[in-house]
């Protein structure tokens, strides 16, 4: 009996450790399910998935109606839009951070004043830039091998209104109105689908006209959910421009870099390869980006929450790890689906004409997995003021365009370059974030 007791005493520390770890896992699981980030994330994820279905129906419908060659023009133009839209994404990031500060202090009157000032200045600046950009239309038409320069003009028109809409969305994100964001995301995708259905049967030109009209209608609709600040009286807003500039310039470079990785491959493939291959790659890119769109809601929610916590000087590390876990889980599951059922997915969404894209589905899924994780880490760093993250994003983007320009013999070569650059970027960002010693402000 004494010997048995000694054995029990000898093994009890191991058992205690095991029980302790099990309790920690259970507590972690409960916190994951009950955390505000998870609750908002579930609502945002549900709404965004519905919106994404509409957005992908747009691409699938346009791709089927136009065919590979004509669809390659739309794909290249929309990828060019993502790159040209980087200043708008920077503004959205900055506006979200400013409006998050006003939320933390309860200053709705200052939020209204900032909204009016920002909208006025953006309207003037975008109008001037639109005129200045017109001389570049012939160059872009030739480089992308487009059928008409008017395609670029209509792209610019839509871009102007998308830039203006960033102020409205910045208000919603800054004040963490995630339900309105999700709801209007669904509305936007439905409007885009309607105008796409009208324009695509008439050709690429009318497809881009519908794209521009969508931007105008969406901008008007986004005034509805921000009424809670428009009803307030104006207040004096004192913005120290130097800190704002110091924040926005590196933020611009960071978002430009990560967005280039997301978009420039489609543009380069359109330039270097045949129209048929470019059409296949455009479809492959749209399918692969389902992974990004399925998980980007995590960053959308995490950014204003982290920014608010940073202003209050509270800890936020657990949120970041939860966010990475969520993005990683979503991305891996979808990538495995691409590897197991590539032909089925391609045929279901684009039809048999795009069957040649199936062999690249799993590889493109790996690319988008690393990209999505990298994008989240960049958002995290920007939310807490770690703006030097731009060095990693810009360096990766430059490396990406160099390697694709050198190795573009086939679609496989481009996808391999994508995986290499995005994976290196992710691990570099992970190390950079892990080096932060003071996680609280």
Secondary structure, 3 states (H helix, E strand, C coil): CHHHHHHHHHHHHHHHHHHHHHHHHHHHHHHHHHCHHHHHHHHHHHHHHHHHHHHHHHHHHHHHHHHHHHHHHHHHHHHHHHHHCHHHHHHHHHHHHHHHHHHHHCCHHHHHHHHHHHHHHHHHHHHHHHHHHHHHHHHHHHHCCCCCCHHHHHHHHHHHHHHHHHHHHHHHHHCCCHHHHHHHHHHHHHHHHHHHHHHHCCCHHHHHHHHHHHHHHHHHHCCCCCHHHHCCCCCCCCCCHHHHHHHHHHHHHHHHHHHHHHHHHHHHHHHHCCHHHHHHHHHHHHHHCHHHHHHHHHHHHHHHHHHHHHHHCCCCHHHHHHHHHHHHHHHHHHHHHHHHCHHHHHHHHCCHHHHHHHHHHHHHHHHHHHHHHHHHHHHHHHHCCCHHHHHHHHHHHHHHHHHHHHCCCCHHHHHHHHHHHHHHHHHHHHHHHHCCCCCCC
